Amino acid sequence: MQTEKYDLAIIGAGPAGMMAALRASECGANVVLLEKNSMPGVKLLMTGKERCNITNAETDVRKFADNFGKNGKFLISAFYNFGVDKTIIFFNKNKLKTKIERGGRIFPEGDKARDVQELFLRLIKKNKITLLTNCSIKKISQRHNEIEKIVFDDSEIKAKNYLVSTGGLSYPQTGSTGEGYIWAKQLGHTIIKPEPALTPVLVKEKWVKELEGLSLKNVRIYVYQNNKKQDDSFGEALFTGSGMSGPIILNISKSIGKLLRKSNVNGETSLFIDFKPALDFSVLDKRILRELEKYSNKSIKNILPELIPKKMISVILKLAGIDSEKKGHSITKDERKKLRLLLKQFPLTVKSLSGFNKAIITTGGISLKEVDPKTMRSKIIKNLYFAGEILDLDGPTGGYNLQVCWSTGYLAGENAAGK
Ligand SMILES: Cc1cc2nc3c(=O)[nH]c(=O)nc-3n(C[C@H](O)[C@H](O)[C@H](O)COP(=O)(O)OP(=O)(O)OC[C@H]3O[C@@H](n4cnc5c(N)ncnc54)[C@H](O)[C@@H]3O)c2cc1C
């Protein structure tokens, strides 16, 4: 069996592993980067609908960290060390210009995730990092509380330090299949149960199929369980063939997941869409009345486009029990009330989340209690480091999750370089 020796061996060439490799080599380490796919950054290529939302323009470190809930404080050192400003400088310095879009989302100026991947490939080559692709690591050997070697095919690699950046469990077809969790557990780490997050929601109502592809802007979606409001979010959403997706839904999917896990006790989880959040019930009622009077001789199906997207009309009328041919002047007060209710509280019953195949991120992972936030070093195995999605960290959409990879990768790289 052939044995190679390095200062640092990194398993997983996603955004976190690649950033760690660059930083460690800048610090003078002889680095090997091991990737089971035929090329690094397969998931990176899919990010931001293939445009790669690199980070978010929120430069206040604490506000940025708040997006990760109570686990956000773990990130403070990593963000101070290499945060949004330095990330943007890093990309710009390496000839990738960036631009800011709505919500502070930062993208490559050329709108191509491939440009980000190519930048890393170029730098990996320039920094003489040994990149081994098609190399699926099967085993990490430990002696006392140190890693001794990693084993694959008919080779083994020995290094002073090891970094595991194998990602989570979301979109497993990209290579993120969770081996890192298994090794970490065998090495004595606690794994907070990985669950899908930032995922579409499936609903029970079959008629959503009729709304497939309809995107909604400036709506508010409420999440209810046990007759109590549990969460809400404002912005854009999208009907899929079997439920809903889009930014609002992805961002509230984590709390929906938690509610679903309690549904045995608390009952069903419901969504209510407010299509007119700027209008209260009485103002909306006046608005509907005005349209009905203005177009009193038109059928209701031809009046409603003034108030809601065309694709919704037949569903809304069916749910309200109103004949679509009924003229504006014949709509009763009771029917108007039903319409008003559906425009403010359009109900859907959650069946489940879409699962890891469609989840943007994994919530859960390596317990942060067992990793030093100032170095990303394991508190259990002294020559082991972690970075990226494998850690128990998940943020909302908007570039937050890739920033975790850049910041934890950079910090882990400079500490694991051992120079
Ligand atoms: C569709 C989609 C769109 C997204 N868009 C955005 C966005 O625009 N902005 C944003 O901030 N975040 C986005 N994300 C989230 C972001 O992609 C992840 O947070 C990020 O890729 C995690 O990086 P990572 O390096 O930790 O892990 P990964 O990117 O998952 O990389 C891990 C690597 O490890 C390799 N590996 C695993 N096991 C082994 C093994 N046994 N041996 C060798 N190699 C192994 C894998 O093949 C993989 O290449 C998106 C995610 C998805 C799925």
The ligand as an ORCA input file, in Angstrom:
! r2SCAN-3c Opt
* xyz 0 1
  C     -29.765     23.948     -5.026
  C     -28.946     24.678     -4.000
  C     -28.752     26.046     -4.129
  C     -28.022     26.728     -3.148
  N     -27.811     28.071     -3.324
  C     -27.094     28.751     -2.387
  C     -26.792     30.126     -2.586
  O     -27.053     30.708     -3.654
  N     -26.138     30.775     -1.580
  C     -25.772     30.152     -0.423
  O     -25.226     30.811      0.471
  N     -25.972     28.817     -0.247
  C     -26.612     28.116     -1.207
  N     -26.794     26.765     -1.053
  C     -26.156     26.092      0.114
  C     -24.666     25.822     -0.191
  O     -24.538     25.238     -1.460
  C     -24.067     24.903      0.871
  O     -24.197     25.523      2.107
  C     -22.579     24.633      0.574
  O     -22.391     24.001     -0.671
  C     -21.944     23.770      1.667
  O     -20.586     23.675      1.360
  P     -19.642     22.558      2.011
  O     -18.292     22.787      1.415
  O     -19.777     22.566      3.469
  O     -20.260     21.178      1.502
  P     -20.614     20.647      0.016
  O     -20.791     21.752     -0.939
  O     -21.722     19.698      0.223
  O     -19.280     19.870     -0.374
  C     -18.886     18.684      0.282
  C     -17.987     17.904     -0.648
  O     -17.485     16.754      0.038
  C     -17.442     15.668     -0.866
  N     -17.472     14.406     -0.105
  C     -18.478     13.934      0.666
  N     -18.153     12.734      1.182
  C     -16.907     12.430      0.713
  C     -16.033     11.302      0.867
  N     -16.382     10.223      1.581
  N     -14.823     11.324      0.236
  C     -14.467     12.396     -0.514
  N     -15.247     13.464     -0.712
  C     -16.463     13.505     -0.108
  C     -18.697     15.856     -1.712
  O     -18.625     15.153     -2.933
  C     -18.729     17.378     -1.876
  O     -18.064     17.794     -3.046
  C     -27.487     26.048     -2.016
  C     -27.677     24.663     -1.914
  C     -28.383     23.981     -2.897
  C     -28.566     22.501     -2.746
*
